[in-house]
Amino acid sequence: MATNIGMMDPAYFVGRTEILSWINSTLHLNIAKVEEAASGAIQCQLMDAVHPGMVPMHRVNFDAKSEYDMIQNYKVLQDVFNKLKLTKHIEVSKLVKGRPLDNLEFMQWMKKYCDSINGGQMNSYNPLERREACKGGKDPKRTSSNQAPVKSSSTGGSRTHHPQNNRRTESSSSHPLNPSAKPTRPASSGGPAPSVEPAYEKQITELKLSVDTLEKERDFYFAKLRDIEILCQTPEIESTAVVGAIHKILYATDDNASLLEEAQAMITQKYQNQSVVEEEKEEVEADQVPKLESQKRKSILNIEVNVAADSTLSPKRRISDASDVHSSGSPLVSC
């Protein structure tokens, strides 16, 4: 399961367009921005779709506008995570602010997780029926407008509908009480519109693709910078000159061309100061070494002199002691 996935996982490179299409098709919604999922209600229903009956939908509020109501939805979601023993951390304080990047990252994780459960298959799930128990779940503005044709197409075959559609078009075109039908059909089917609209559609498609590509590149490099920032917060290297220069570049608020040179100067000056200190230490140690050696030599000489003196003076002391005994008038000598 995709409980904890790294920032470099392919799941975090899914674009907004794909995320919005997945949400709208899965839950039969009609949201246009990822930030509309900031209330947490959509996340709750997505978990209800992959784990039916696990989410108490009567506690979910689709009309949540204030942060307090949004937090209540996230509490429901957190309870579901706890029941499923999911260790994913929900940054509620950031999500309720409606920031696009934070909500996009969380929805990317949600898609990765939902796809990992039963291969993302939710054929028997009825999102409209489940949403009726929620507060604000019957909002027609939020519901997708393409649900009616989907239901009608599922009840019958396509062959039975074509004759009815043909008869309707024929009757509407021949009806004398509908004069606006004739001018509207040429406007939609003839004239310059067909030659102009495909060109605009092509440009829109190209722009969407370029925007998705730029968003992926932005998210990729943002993740890289975030990893570098976390690495620089390691206690063992946080106080080094290199990390200080990196922080200067990362946290710069203006576009300064000389910023890189200033960072390099910081590193150079730091290492120059360290080299000066090391040279001073080496000089002090070099001055102390001869003194220590001379002291050792003096102590060795003193020991050798004392030993030699003891060995040479001991016979003289014995002779002097004998002479002292002889001169003292010993009775042995007088005999």
C-alpha positions, 0 to 999 in steps of 0.5 A: 500500500502507498502509505508513505511514499517519497517525494521522488515517487512518480505519484507526485508528478501527476498533473492537476488536470489528471487529478481533477479528471480523476476526482470528477469522474470518480465522485461525479463532481464538477470541481475546477480547482484542486483547492476546492478539495481543501475542506476535506469532504472529497478526501472522505468520500474517496476513502468511502469509495475504496473502503465502503462503509468505513467512513461515516458519511453523515458526519461529512460536511460538503458545505464546510467554509470555515476552518472549524468545519473543515477541521471536523472533516479532517477529524473524520478522515483521521479516524478512518486512517487510524482504523486502517492503521495508515501512518500518513500525516495529514497537515491540516493547518496547511490544507485548510488554507487552500494552498494549491501546492499543499492540496495537490500533493495530498490529492496526489497521495490520495490517488496513489493510495486509491489506485493501490486498493483493488486496482482502483476499481470502484464500479459498484460505488454510487457517489451520488447516493452516498453523498445524499447523507452528507450536509451539502451533498445535494448541491447541483452546482457541485454535481457533474452535468454529464451524469444524465446521459451516462444513466440513459446510455447504461439502461439501453443500447445505442441502436434504440436511441438513434431512431428517436434522436433522428425523429426528434431532430426532424420534428424540431427542424420542421416545427413551424413554431420554432423559428430560432432553430434554423439560424442556430443550426448554421451557426453551430454547423456551418460558416467560419466556426468549424475552421476556427474552433479546432484551432483554438482547441489545439492551442488550448490542448498544447497550453494545457500540456505545457502547463502540466510539464511546467508544473511537474518540473516545478514540483520536481525542483521544489522537492530537490530544494526541500531535500537539500534544506532537510539535509542542511538541518543535520546537527553534525553539519549545520554549523559548517561554512558550506551549509551557511552559504547554502542557506544564504542562497536558499533563503535569499528574498531578492534576485541578487547577481552577486549572491553566489560570489558572496556565498563563495566568499563566506566559505573562503573566509571561513577556511582562511580563518581556520587555516590561520588558527591551525598554523598558530597551533602548529607554531605553538606546538613546534615551540613546545617540542624543543622545551620538552625534549630539553627537559627530558634530556636534563632529567636523564642526565641528572639520573645518570650523574646520580647513579655514577656518583653512588657507584664511584663514591661507595669504595672511598667511603669504605676506606675513609671509614676504615681510617677513621676506625684505625685512628680512633685507638682501637685495642686491636691495633694496639695489640 
